[in-house]
Amino acid sequence: MGALAAPAGARAETSFEALVARFTQRAETDKVASSNGRIEAQSLDVAGKYAGRLTEITAREGDLVEAGAVIARLDDRDVQARILGAKASLLQAEAAKEQAQAAVMQAESALAVAQTSYDRVVVLNREGHAAQSVLDDATNALKTAQASRAAARAQVSNGEALIAAANAALEELNVALEDLTIRAPIRGRVLYRLHEPGEVIAAGTPVATLLDLTDVYMSLYLPAETVGVLAMGDEARIVLDPAPDYVVPARITFIAPEAQFTPKSVETSEERAKLVFRVKLTIPRDLLEKFEDRVKVGVRGIGFVRTDPAADWPADLAVKLP
């Protein structure tokens, strides 16, 4: 891959202005448009779900953390106490179910006696050896025994429901306990450590900001005549101010649907006066993984896009990596 060719008198230049002078002279003839920008990465605030006092902050600015790594911990003594209470409630519910099951056995025994007595009285009444009042008493005793068994079975069902509710409450508290340990949702680099141990934070308060090193890009601001010929997925190139001898490959992953005034971060007042469209150049994920330790946000440089997708890249914009 070819090295970037510097014009005469600019070899020693490595500043941003030198890069601008280096490429803007021949962009139109090479069917390449360019604009200055800076490297950015998707950031993510890592927050706690619950309010509480921070007992530990393990993340330090600059650390590279894995997904699931502990970022911070909140005081969990209150939740631990509630878990003990929920376990006691579960034991009570289980004991209530056992009592109800014993009551069912008693009721079934009483029902069996009432059924036997009723059957005997029915025979005796049919043969004329038992009065109708005796049969009525036996019938009522049988119905009472049946109702007692149904009530005892309902108590068993109630006990089962209490056990399910106690288990659900215990599971909810276990989840809350787990959520008191704040973990990294992605693999990334700690950009900011926002709080310290001992501080009391509200629910949803971020404790750290992570950079997603797999989503790194540069935003360009280009005029309508350039944006009109671009398409999502088109190849692009990035040259960084601190490393002008390297050309980083990228692709267009976003084109703004509406024009805007160029942001103030653009250096010249002339450029700031123009209406432009934001174009996002994203660096391939596999390349980011390979050079993960070198990825830095805020680094300035120049992004390049082709105004003719069929045209070849100039030799000095051929991909060149360390």
N, C-alpha and C positions, 0 to 999 in steps of 0.2 A: 504494500500500500504506500502511496506517495506521501511525502512529507509536505507540509504547508509551505508554499513559496512566499517569501517576504519581499516586498519591493525594496529597491535600493535606498539606503539611508535609513531604513526602519528595522534592521536586523536586531539592533540592541533594544528596540522598544518592546516592552511586554505589558504596558498599561492598556486600559480599556480604549483610550483614544487611538492607540496604535492599531488595535484590531479594527476599529471603525475605518481608519484610513486604508487599511490593508485590503478590505473587501468591497467597500462601496464603489470603488472606481470602476469595477467591471461587472457588477451584478447584472445590469441590464443585458449586456452582450452575452453573458453566460446563461441567460434565462433563469437566474436565481435571484430571489428577493431575500432581504435580510432585515433584521431589526434587533436592537439590543434588548436584553432581558436579564433575569437572574434565576438561578436554580432554586426551585421550591419543592417541598414535599408535603404530602397530605399529613396533617397533624390530627391528633386525637386526644381529647381530654379524658383522663381516667378518673372517675368519680366514685364515691361511695354511695350505696343505695340508702343507707340510714345515717341519721345524725349520731354524733358521739365524740368521745375524746380519742385522739390519735395516740396510740401507745408505741407505735413503731413506724418509721419510714425507711424502707430499705433502698428505694431508688435514689440514685445520685445522678446529677446532670452529666450527660455524656455516656452513661452506662448503656450497653446494648442488652436488652432484656428479651427473653423468650416469651412466647404466648403462654399465659398461665402462671408466669413468675409473680411472686408476691411483690407488690408495690408498697403496701402499707397495711397496718392492722388497727382496728378500732377496739376500744375496751369492750370485752364480752362478758363481764361479770353478771350484768343484769340478765342477759339472755341465758347464761348458764343456770342461774337461779330459776328462771321460768321453765327451763327444760326439766329441772328436777321436779318442779310442780306438775308439769305435764306427764312425767313418768309416774308420779304418785296417782294422778287422775286415771291413768291407764290401768294401774293395778286395782284401783277401786272399781272400775268398770268391769274388769275381768272377774273380780270377786262377786260383783252383783250378778253377772251372768251365771256363775257357778251356783249361787243361791237360787236363781230362777230355775236352773236345770234340776236342782234338788226338789224344788217345789213342783216341777212337772212330774217327777217320779212319784211324789206323794199323791198328787192329784190323779195320776193314772191308776195308782193302787186303790184310791178311794172310789174311782169310777168303776174299776173291776168289781169291787164289793157291791156297789150300788146296782151294777148291771146284773150280777148273779141274783141279788135279792129281788130285783124287779122281775126277772125271768121266772123265779120260783113263785112269786105272788100271782103272776099272770096265770100260771098253770092251776094254782089253787083256786083262784077266782073263777076260772072257767069250770072247774069241777064243783064249785059251790062251797069250798072249804074256807074261802077268805072273802071278807066283806069288800064292798066297793071302796070304802074309805081307806082300807089297808092298801088296795091297789093304787089309789090316788096318792097316798103317802110315798109309796115306792116309786111312782112315776116322778113325783116332785124331787125325791132324793136323787134319782138318776139324772134329771135335768140339772140339778145343783152341782153334781159331780162333774158333769160335762162342761158346765160353765167355769168351774174352778180349774179344770184342765186347760181350757181355752185361755183363761187369764194367766195361768202359769206359763203357757207357751208364748203369750204376748210379752211377758216379762223377759223371757229369753231373747226374743227379738229386740226388745228395748236394750238389753244388755249388749247385744251385738252392735247395735247402733251407737251406744256409748263408747264401745271399744273402737269402732271406726272413727268416731269423732275425736277421741283421745289420740289415736294414731295420726290423724290428719293434723291436729294441733302440734303434736310432737315433731312431725315432719316439717311443718311450717317453721317451727323454731330452729330446727336443724339447718334449714335453708338460710334463715336469718343469721344463724351463727356463721355459716360459711360465707355469707355476704359481708360479714364484718372484716373478713380478710379481702382486701382489695387487690385484684390481680390484673396483670396486663392482658388486654383482649387480643393483642396482636404482638408479633415480634417487631421490635422497633428500638429506636434510640431515645433516651430520656432527654427532652429538650429543656423542660423546666421542672424544678421541684418546688411546688407552690405552698407547701405547709410543712411544719415541723412537729415532732412528737410533743405531746402535751396540749396542743391546740384543740379546741372544741369546734367541730365543723357541722354545718347543717347538711341535711340529706341532699344528695346530688352535687355537693361541692367538689370540684376537681382537686385532686391532690398532686397530680403530675400531668405533664403533656408529653405525649410520645410522637415521634416522627415515624411514619410508615416508609421504610427504606425500599419498599417494593413499588412505591407510587411516587416517583420523582419526575419533575417536568420543568419546562421553561415556558412562560407565557410571552408571546410576541403580540405586538399591536401593528396590524398591517392595514393599508388602505383598501377600499372596496375593489379597485381594479385588480389587485393582487389576490384578494380573498376569493373573488369570483371564479378563479380557475382552480382553486384548491379543492381537495376532496378528503374526506375522512380516511385515514389509513395511509395517506401519501407519505413517502419517505422525507426525512428532514435531517439536518445536521446541526450540531451545536459545537461551538468553539468557546472555551472558557478563558477569561482574562488571565488567571494565574498559570494556565497551561496552554499557550497558544499553538504549540507544536502538535497537539492532539486534536483529532476530529471525532466527536462522539455521535453515533447514529441515534436517530429518534424517529418517531412517527407522529403524524397529526392525529390527535385523539379528540379534539374539540374545536369547533369553530362557532363563535358567538353569533346568535341569530340577529342581534341588533348592534348598531354602531354606537360608539361612545367617544368622548374626548379622551385623548391619551392621558394615562395617569401621571401624576406629578413626578413619579420616580424616573420617568424618561428625562434624559439630561438636557435636551435643548428646548427652548421656548417655541421654536418653529414646529417641532414635532408635537408639542403639547397642544398646539392650536388646531391640529387636524382631527377630523372624525375618523376613527379606525375601528377595526373588528379585532377582538381578542382571539388568538389562535394558540392552542396548547400543544406543545411538543413534548411527548412522553418518552422517556428512555426505556428500552426493553428491560423486562424484569430479570431475565437471565444475566444480562450485563450488570445490572445493579447488584445481583447476588455475588457476582464475581469480584466486583470492586466495592463491596459494601463498606469496608473500612475507610475508603476514600470519599464517600459521599458526604458532601457538606452543603447545607442550604445557605442561601444568601450570596453565593458566588456569582459574580457578574460575567456576562459573556455575550455572544451574538448567536442568534438562531437563524438558520437558512432554510428556505423552502424553494422548490422548483416551480416556476410559473408555466413551465411546459413539462408535464410528467413524463413525456417520451424522451426528453433530452437527457444526456448523460451528465453526471456530476463532474464539475471541473476537477482536474487532477489534484489541486490543493485542497479540495473538499472530499477527497476519498477518505474512507474511514481509517483512522489511525489511533490505536490505543496503546497504553503502556505495555 
